Amino acid sequence: MLFDSIERNSKPGMKRKMLRKFLNEYYQGRDYYPAMRLILPALDKERNSYGMKQQMLAKCLVDALGVAKDSPDALKLVGWRDGGKKNGKNTGNFVLVAVEVLTRRQSETSFGLTLEDANHLLDRLAAAEKQENIMVMREMINKTSWKEMKWMLSIILKDLHLGLGEKAVFADFHPDAEHLYNMTMDLKGVCEKLHDRSKRLERQDLTIGAVARPQLASRIPNVEQAWKKVRE
């Protein structure tokens, strides 16, 4: 799986090379949005908010797994912040604590989860009410390996911890991707307009009323430094 390979490699250059290979070879000619919304979940505005942070997600997992609320695994999930022997080295990292529990209940082998399958499950989870989301989570657990579930949880929390920031991802997707996203704040639109890396974006001005990301100025420590910047 792409995310596993990127996470395992400690070199930023190699991480980007893997991403480029995926985009250039495995995904060439397709609609990039289904993949990009999983790679950059925090920028995906099309899918509703899941309404679940770590603690709510822990309780949902306990119910979806059908374990007793006073069982060691339930206490481990709900007490993911707690130290001591219960959570050991993974204390404070909800996803890794959850993986410890899931490895005892899920296969390591994939059942063939596709990007379409993953997005469909995530769409349903985002649209679900409280009791419904337990059912969707249970289905998600039944259809994924624990490795895949690790990334599904990370996507729900909108942080993959891959060591690849949005700037690097955009640069490897298309030379104009970051610029267009900052102009429009629309990841889907970026994927639709820039599906051909060889074609550069024509000049695009801000549309009145359109959302844009503010360009923040860097902090200057004193007046002398400010004047120096002006003269450069």
C-alpha angles and dihedrals in degrees: 000000000000096000093050092051093048093046093050094054114081096194115092091209092056092046089056092045090056091049092048090050090052093048096042102039113019099033103031116137096012132106102279096199098084089056098038094052088058093045093048103028094160090062097049108107097168094076117069119244113274090222090219128116122179098286095048090045090052091055091046091052092049090054094042092051090048095227123150113264091235094048120115092250094049091048089047092054097044091042094047090134093053121101131215130073093319095075103008117181093355094063110137095019105099097188094053092046089051091049090056088058096041095051088067092053107032135059121251088220119086120240089213100275109186130202088253091052092049094049092046092053092046092049090052092047091051091051096043128106121228100279092036093055090060089057092047091047090051090051090048091053091049093051100045140062117236089256091056091044089055090061094041089057090047090052091049088053088045096231122097097178090216097144089244117112125206090257091061093043092050092047091054092045097051135334091240099041099099092046093050093046091051088051097047110016085218115126093181091052091049091054092048096047098041103040090125110064092194093062117076122218117259116236109287123193125204113272114228108256094016120128115250134177112246115240104231119214117231117253114259115205099215147356094264091057090046092055090047090055091049092053094048 
